[in-house]
Amino acid sequence: MLSIYASTDHFTYVQWQPFCQSILSSRDIDDSAGTNVLATRRELGVAVVAAIHLERGMLTPAYISDESVDDSVDMRPLMMSRFLDDNRERNAKVAAQGQELADKKGFTVAQLALSWLLKQEDDIFVIPGVKRLRYMEENRGAVDVTLTDEEEAEIRWQCSCAVCFVSVPGLEGV
């Protein structure tokens, strides 16, 4: 998902996750078929600050194993269509593929997602969110993950299978 929250003369703050279709398969952010944000900001000398690398929990083991959906307090399906039941199964498969690659490399999905972002450009800065000290330590381990160009391309391909916007409550038939 791409969300631009703030922009200054020096940087643009975006939500940019490796496993979300709206960025990677339709290339909303990185080519002329979309908004061409990356090329435009590069031309202007503006850096990107990327955040929310775990796609609001979509890349976590709890989401993949269906633990997070049963929580009646979970408001994500009401506000984000990628968490709706219609989208969940397909997105969980994509997230599981990310988990498989992370397992193969001996890292966590969080570390894999962060390393993917770090591999993109020298002027893209990542701000990982943390709720607990252990998450900060886990995120720090992302600098030890080395992705090959083939693995980066594999992640992009996997992401093209994700569904972010299939059915939005209240907009059916519009």
C-alpha positions as CSV (number, residue, x, y, z in Angstrom):
1,M,0.0,0.0,0.0
2,L,1.2,3.5,-0.8
3,S,0.1,6.3,1.4
4,I,1.9,9.7,1.2
5,Y,1.4,11.5,4.5
6,A,3.8,14.4,4.3
7,S,6.1,16.0,1.8
8,T,8.7,18.7,2.3
9,D,11.4,20.0,0.1
10,H,13.8,17.4,1.6
11,F,11.8,14.2,2.0
12,T,8.5,12.4,1.4
13,Y,7.0,10.1,4.1
14,V,5.2,7.1,2.7
15,Q,3.8,3.8,3.9
16,W,5.7,1.3,1.6
17,Q,5.5,-2.4,2.2
18,P,7.2,-5.0,0.0
19,F,4.3,-7.5,0.1
20,C,1.4,-5.2,-1.0
21,Q,0.1,-5.4,-4.5
22,S,-0.8,-1.7,-4.9
23,I,2.9,-0.8,-5.0
24,L,4.5,-3.7,-6.6
25,S,2.3,-5.1,-9.3
26,S,0.6,-2.0,-10.5
27,R,3.8,-0.1,-9.6
28,D,2.0,2.9,-8.2
29,I,5.2,4.3,-6.8
30,D,7.9,3.3,-9.1
31,D,7.0,3.7,-12.8
32,S,5.1,5.9,-15.2
33,A,2.1,3.4,-15.2
34,G,1.4,4.7,-11.7
35,T,2.3,8.0,-10.1
36,N,6.0,7.7,-10.8
37,V,6.7,9.0,-7.3
38,L,10.2,7.5,-7.1
39,A,11.5,8.9,-10.3
40,T,10.0,12.3,-9.7
41,R,11.3,12.6,-6.2
42,R,14.7,11.4,-7.3
43,E,14.8,14.0,-10.1
44,L,14.0,16.7,-7.4
45,G,16.6,15.3,-4.9
46,V,13.9,14.3,-2.4
47,A,14.4,11.3,-0.2
48,V,11.7,8.8,0.8
49,V,11.0,7.8,4.4
50,A,9.3,4.5,4.4
51,A,7.2,3.1,7.2
52,I,4.9,0.3,8.3
53,H,6.9,-2.5,6.7
54,L,4.7,-5.3,8.2
55,E,1.6,-4.0,6.4
56,R,-0.3,-3.4,9.7
57,G,0.3,-7.0,10.8
58,M,-0.5,-8.7,7.4
59,L,3.0,-10.1,7.3
60,T,3.1,-11.5,10.8
61,P,2.8,-15.2,11.7
62,A,-0.5,-14.5,13.5
63,Y,-2.1,-13.2,10.2
64,I,-0.7,-16.2,8.2
65,S,-2.1,-18.7,10.8
66,D,-5.5,-17.0,11.0
67,E,-5.0,-16.1,14.7
68,S,-5.6,-12.3,14.3
69,V,-8.9,-12.4,12.4
70,D,-11.1,-13.8,15.2
71,D,-10.5,-10.9,17.5
72,S,-13.7,-8.9,17.7
73,V,-11.7,-5.8,18.6
74,D,-9.7,-5.9,15.3
75,M,-11.0,-2.9,13.3
76,R,-8.7,-3.4,10.3
77,P,-11.3,-5.2,8.2
78,L,-13.7,-2.3,8.6
79,M,-11.1,0.2,7.4
80,M,-8.7,-1.7,5.1
81,S,-10.1,-4.0,2.4
82,R,-7.0,-6.2,2.3
83,F,-8.2,-7.5,5.7
84,L,-11.6,-8.5,4.5
85,D,-12.4,-12.2,4.4
86,D,-12.6,-12.1,0.5
87,N,-9.0,-10.9,0.4
88,R,-7.5,-12.6,3.4
89,E,-6.9,-16.1,2.0
90,R,-5.0,-14.9,-1.0
91,N,-3.0,-12.3,1.0
92,A,-2.2,-15.0,3.6
93,K,-0.7,-17.1,0.9
94,V,1.5,-14.3,-0.3
95,A,2.5,-13.6,3.3
96,A,3.3,-17.3,3.8
97,Q,5.6,-17.2,0.7
98,G,7.4,-14.3,2.3
99,Q,7.7,-16.4,5.5
100,E,9.1,-19.3,3.5
101,L,11.8,-17.1,1.9
102,A,12.6,-15.6,5.4
103,D,12.8,-19.1,6.9
104,K,15.1,-20.3,4.0
105,K,17.4,-17.4,4.7
106,G,17.3,-17.8,8.5
107,F,15.6,-14.5,9.2
108,T,12.2,-13.2,10.3
109,V,9.6,-11.8,7.9
110,A,10.1,-8.4,9.6
111,Q,13.8,-8.5,8.8
112,L,13.1,-9.7,5.2
113,A,10.7,-6.8,4.6
114,L,13.1,-4.2,6.0
115,S,16.0,-5.6,4.1
116,W,13.8,-5.4,0.9
117,L,13.2,-1.8,1.6
118,L,16.8,-1.1,2.3
119,K,17.8,-2.7,-1.0
120,Q,15.7,-0.3,-3.1
121,E,17.7,2.9,-3.2
122,D,20.3,4.7,-1.2
123,D,17.9,7.6,-0.6
124,I,15.1,5.6,0.9
125,F,15.1,5.6,4.6
126,V,13.1,3.1,6.7
127,I,11.5,3.9,10.0
128,P,10.3,0.6,11.5
129,G,7.6,0.8,14.2
130,V,8.2,-1.0,17.4
131,K,5.9,-1.8,20.3
132,R,8.5,-3.7,22.4
133,L,12.3,-3.9,22.8
134,R,12.4,-7.3,21.2
135,Y,10.9,-5.9,18.0
136,M,13.5,-3.2,17.9
137,E,16.2,-5.9,18.3
138,E,14.6,-8.0,15.6
139,N,14.4,-5.0,13.2
140,R,18.0,-4.2,13.8
141,G,18.8,-7.7,12.5
142,A,17.6,-6.6,9.0
143,V,21.0,-5.0,8.3
144,D,22.4,-8.5,8.4
145,V,20.1,-9.8,5.7
146,T,21.5,-9.8,2.2
147,L,19.1,-10.1,-0.6
148,T,20.3,-11.1,-4.1
149,D,18.7,-9.4,-7.1
150,E,16.9,-12.6,-7.8
151,E,15.4,-12.7,-4.3
152,E,14.4,-9.1,-4.6
153,A,12.7,-9.9,-7.9
154,E,11.0,-13.0,-6.4
155,I,9.5,-10.8,-3.6
156,R,8.2,-8.4,-6.2
157,W,6.7,-11.3,-8.2
158,Q,5.1,-12.7,-5.0
159,C,3.6,-9.3,-4.3
160,S,1.9,-9.2,-7.6
161,C,-0.4,-12.0,-6.3
162,A,-1.6,-10.0,-3.3
163,V,-5.1,-8.4,-3.2
164,C,-5.4,-5.0,-1.6
165,F,-8.6,-3.6,-3.0
166,V,-11.2,-6.2,-4.0
167,S,-14.3,-5.4,-2.0
168,V,-14.7,-2.3,0.0
169,P,-17.7,-2.2,2.4
170,G,-20.3,0.3,1.3
171,L,-19.0,0.6,-2.2
172,E,-20.5,-2.6,-3.7
173,G,-22.1,-1.9,-7.0
174,V,-20.6,1.6,-7.3
